[in-house]
Amino acid sequence: MNESSPKILIVTAVAAERDAVLRGLAGNTQYEVIAAGVGPAAAASRTAMTLASGHYKFVISAGIGGGFPGQAPIGSLVIASAIIAGDLGSETPEGFISVDELGFGSSHIQPSSELAEQLSRTLQAAGLTATYAPILSVSTTTGTSETAAALASRVPGAAGEAMEGFGVAQAAQDFELPVFEIRAISNLVGPRDREAWRIPEALQVLEVASSKLPEVLT
């Protein structure tokens, strides 16, 4: 590929996720993969810095994350139908008010739906369990049943929870680039139980999913 051709940027949080994606891509030079750090602020900052210094045509937020019970089991994948800042807003005695309701912006970013749906179908055809549904970005990962229920009620049909997707998507949107998010599910959203987490298995699923990206994004 010509070095001046635009690349596809994949943003993960940590090195283990980055390395899983790189293994899946097997040296494909059309992709650049970075570990931006944990949380929406680090993700937005590093993504924007990278986009400003290169030539890109697409952005992907990728990594492992939590799956909402009944929506995305451990070992499955979620492809975002919407990338949502799940806790961006205000808490009131009457309940949570989103930043949208407050009139201060939007907590929703719409991914490139056609490509995201196509990727979902490609992953399913490869024998993987892939759900096309909203993914929530939070600054504090959920650790109680009460919070999990509140988030599920706030965004009906939400299947995944992570920390970086909205930050990556905001930077991509500012650069007017299409974006989507992929999460391999390592744990269920709810009471924090590290013994039940399946991080190595989720990283393996992320690697396999990454190997399918060139079939959709060229």
C-alpha positions as CSV (number, residue, x, y, z in Angstrom):
1,M,0.0,0.0,0.0
2,N,1.2,3.5,-0.8
3,E,2.5,5.2,2.4
4,S,0.5,8.3,1.6
5,S,-2.8,6.3,1.5
6,P,-5.1,7.0,4.4
7,K,-5.0,4.4,7.2
8,I,-7.6,3.0,9.6
9,L,-6.9,3.9,13.2
10,I,-7.8,1.4,15.9
11,V,-7.7,2.8,19.5
12,T,-7.5,0.5,22.5
13,A,-7.1,1.4,26.2
14,V,-4.2,-0.9,27.2
15,A,-1.3,-2.7,25.7
16,A,-2.9,-6.2,26.1
17,E,-5.8,-5.1,23.9
18,R,-3.5,-3.4,21.4
19,D,-1.4,-6.6,21.1
20,A,-4.5,-8.8,20.6
21,V,-5.7,-6.6,17.8
22,L,-2.2,-6.6,16.2
23,R,-2.1,-10.4,16.3
24,G,-5.4,-10.5,14.6
25,L,-4.3,-8.1,11.8
26,A,-1.2,-10.1,11.3
27,G,1.0,-7.2,10.0
28,N,-1.7,-5.6,7.8
29,T,-0.1,-2.2,7.1
30,Q,-3.4,-0.5,6.3
31,Y,-4.1,-0.4,10.0
32,E,-2.5,1.6,12.9
33,V,-3.2,0.4,16.4
34,I,-2.5,2.5,19.5
35,A,-3.1,2.1,23.3
36,A,-4.5,5.4,24.4
37,G,-4.9,4.8,28.1
38,V,-7.9,4.2,30.3
39,G,-11.0,6.4,30.4
40,P,-12.8,8.8,28.0
41,A,-10.4,11.7,28.5
42,A,-7.3,9.8,27.7
43,A,-9.0,8.1,24.8
44,A,-10.2,11.4,23.3
45,S,-6.9,13.2,23.8
46,R,-4.7,10.5,22.3
47,T,-7.0,9.8,19.5
48,A,-7.2,13.5,18.5
49,M,-3.4,13.8,18.7
50,T,-2.9,10.8,16.5
51,L,-5.5,11.9,14.0
52,A,-3.9,15.4,13.8
53,S,-0.5,13.9,12.9
54,G,-1.5,11.5,10.2
55,H,-3.8,10.6,7.3
56,Y,-6.8,8.4,8.3
57,K,-10.1,7.4,6.8
58,F,-11.7,5.5,9.6
59,V,-11.5,5.1,13.4
60,I,-12.3,2.1,15.5
61,S,-12.6,1.9,19.3
62,A,-11.7,-1.7,20.3
63,G,-11.1,-3.7,23.4
64,I,-12.7,-5.8,26.0
65,G,-15.6,-4.8,28.2
66,G,-18.6,-5.8,30.3
67,G,-21.8,-7.3,28.9
68,F,-25.2,-6.6,30.2
69,P,-26.9,-9.7,31.5
70,G,-29.4,-11.1,29.0
71,Q,-27.8,-9.0,26.2
72,A,-24.2,-10.1,25.7
73,P,-22.7,-13.2,27.4
74,I,-19.1,-13.6,28.4
75,G,-17.0,-14.6,25.3
76,S,-19.3,-12.8,22.9
77,L,-18.8,-9.6,20.9
78,V,-20.8,-6.4,20.8
79,I,-20.7,-4.0,17.8
80,A,-22.0,-0.6,18.7
81,S,-25.2,0.5,17.1
82,A,-24.8,3.7,19.2
83,I,-21.9,4.9,21.3
84,I,-23.3,6.5,24.4
85,A,-21.7,8.4,27.3
86,G,-23.8,6.6,29.9
87,D,-23.0,8.8,32.9
88,L,-22.6,12.2,31.3
89,G,-25.2,14.4,33.0
90,S,-26.5,15.3,36.4
91,E,-27.8,13.3,39.3
92,T,-30.9,14.7,40.9
93,P,-33.3,13.6,43.7
94,E,-35.7,12.6,40.9
95,G,-33.0,10.6,39.0
96,F,-30.4,11.0,36.3
97,I,-30.6,13.8,33.8
98,S,-28.5,13.3,30.6
99,V,-26.5,16.1,29.1
100,D,-28.9,16.1,26.2
101,E,-31.8,16.9,28.5
102,L,-29.8,19.6,30.2
103,G,-29.2,21.2,26.8
104,F,-25.4,21.1,27.0
105,G,-24.6,18.8,24.1
106,S,-25.1,15.2,23.2
107,S,-24.2,11.9,24.9
108,H,-24.9,9.9,21.7
109,I,-22.7,9.4,18.7
110,Q,-24.0,7.4,15.8
111,P,-21.4,5.0,14.4
112,S,-21.2,4.1,10.7
113,S,-24.2,1.8,10.8
114,E,-23.8,0.2,7.4
115,L,-20.2,-1.0,8.1
116,A,-21.0,-1.9,11.7
117,E,-23.9,-4.1,10.6
118,Q,-21.8,-5.7,7.9
119,L,-19.0,-6.5,10.5
120,S,-21.6,-8.0,12.7
121,R,-22.8,-10.3,9.9
122,T,-19.2,-11.2,9.0
123,L,-18.4,-12.1,12.6
124,Q,-21.5,-14.2,12.9
125,A,-20.7,-16.0,9.7
126,A,-17.3,-16.9,11.2
127,G,-19.1,-18.6,14.1
128,L,-18.7,-15.8,16.6
129,T,-21.5,-14.6,18.8
130,A,-21.9,-10.9,17.9
131,T,-24.6,-8.5,19.0
132,Y,-25.4,-5.2,17.3
133,A,-26.5,-2.9,20.1
134,P,-25.7,0.2,22.1
135,I,-22.4,0.3,24.0
136,L,-22.1,2.6,27.0
137,S,-19.0,4.5,27.9
138,V,-18.6,5.3,31.7
139,S,-16.0,6.9,33.8
140,T,-16.6,4.5,36.7
141,T,-17.3,0.9,35.7
142,T,-20.4,-0.6,37.2
143,G,-20.0,-2.7,40.4
144,T,-23.5,-3.1,41.7
145,S,-26.8,-4.6,40.5
146,E,-28.5,-1.3,41.2
147,T,-26.2,0.7,38.9
148,A,-26.4,-2.0,36.2
149,A,-30.2,-1.8,36.4
150,A,-30.2,2.0,36.3
151,L,-28.0,2.0,33.2
152,A,-30.1,-0.7,31.5
153,S,-33.2,1.3,32.2
154,R,-31.5,4.5,31.0
155,V,-30.5,3.0,27.6
156,P,-32.9,0.1,26.7
157,G,-31.2,-2.6,24.8
158,A,-27.7,-1.6,25.9
159,A,-25.4,-4.6,25.5
160,G,-21.9,-3.4,26.4
161,E,-20.1,-1.2,28.9
162,A,-16.5,0.1,28.6
163,M,-14.7,3.4,29.3
164,E,-13.2,4.7,26.1
165,G,-15.6,4.4,23.2
166,F,-17.3,7.8,23.5
167,G,-13.9,9.6,23.8
168,V,-12.6,7.9,20.7
169,A,-15.8,8.6,18.8
170,Q,-15.9,12.3,19.9
171,A,-12.4,12.8,18.5
172,A,-13.3,11.0,15.3
173,Q,-16.4,13.1,14.9
174,D,-14.4,16.3,15.4
175,F,-12.2,15.2,12.5
176,E,-15.3,14.3,10.5
177,L,-14.3,10.6,10.2
178,P,-16.6,7.6,10.5
179,V,-16.2,5.5,13.6
180,F,-17.5,2.4,15.3
181,E,-16.8,0.4,18.5
182,I,-16.1,-3.3,19.1
183,R,-16.1,-4.9,22.5
184,A,-15.2,-8.5,23.4
185,I,-17.1,-9.4,26.6
186,S,-14.9,-10.4,29.6
187,N,-17.4,-10.0,32.4
188,L,-21.0,-9.2,33.1
189,V,-22.1,-5.7,34.1
190,G,-23.1,-5.8,37.8
191,P,-21.5,-6.8,41.1
192,R,-17.8,-6.7,40.8
193,D,-16.4,-10.3,40.8
194,R,-12.9,-10.6,39.5
195,E,-12.9,-14.4,39.8
196,A,-15.7,-14.5,37.2
197,W,-13.8,-12.4,34.7
198,R,-12.5,-14.1,31.6
199,I,-9.9,-11.6,30.3
200,P,-7.6,-14.0,28.4
201,E,-10.7,-15.5,26.6
202,A,-12.0,-12.1,25.7
203,L,-8.6,-11.1,24.3
204,Q,-8.6,-14.2,22.2
205,V,-12.1,-13.3,20.9
206,L,-10.9,-9.7,20.2
207,E,-8.0,-11.2,18.2
208,V,-10.2,-13.3,16.1
209,A,-12.6,-10.4,15.5
210,S,-9.7,-8.2,14.4
211,S,-8.7,-10.8,11.9
212,K,-12.0,-10.3,10.2
213,L,-11.8,-6.5,9.9
214,P,-10.0,-6.5,6.5
215,E,-13.0,-8.4,5.0
216,V,-15.2,-5.3,5.8
217,L,-12.8,-2.4,5.9
218,T,-10.3,-2.1,3.0
